[in-house]
Amino acid sequence: RPDLETLLDIYRRSFMLVKATVCDASSTVPFEAATKNCFTVRSIGRGDDSLIHGYNCLKGPYKLDWLISACDEAIKNEHDRNRMLANFRNQLSQNSWEKILSDVNDVLKSKSK
């Protein structure tokens, strides 16, 4: 398995991440890819993640025809791809570990009063 620096270099040199799984839960892979301007096409059968079709990625059913069509769309539609990548990076900047930990700390403080 490659180390984090190698993975980040792969994302940096890649145009698109294609993540297709029958059953999955949240994963950091699309987030890591987005930090390196690598667009995500997500195909999932069952499960959940924080990717939103048309907002920060292209996401759809676990079907090869849909996946091929979505990859083709991502390649051909630079404007939408860039808009969704910008949304993803904005989402990431609003949800840093520092912010999450600060929010949790605020809740814990309010509960202890």
C-alpha positions, 0 to 999 in steps of 0.5 A: 500500500502506498504511503500518504505522500505517494497517494497525494502525488497520484491525485495531484497528477490525476484528472479524475478519481473513479470510485465504484463500490457495491457497498461502502461508507464514508471514505477520505479518498475523495476528500484527499483527491479534491485537495489536489484538484482531482475530480470524483466520479462516484458509483455506489450500490449501497452505503452512504458518504458525504458526496452530493451528485451535481454539487461536489461530484458526479454520483450515481448507481453501481452500474457500468453504463452510468459510470461510463456516461458520468466519466464522459460527462466529467471529461467533456464538461469542464465548467461543471467539473470546475464548479463542483471541484470549487464546491468540494474545496469550499466544503473542505475549508469549512469542515477542517479538523480544527473547526470540528474539534472546536465545535465539539468542544463548544457543545461539551462546554455548553453541556457542562454548565 
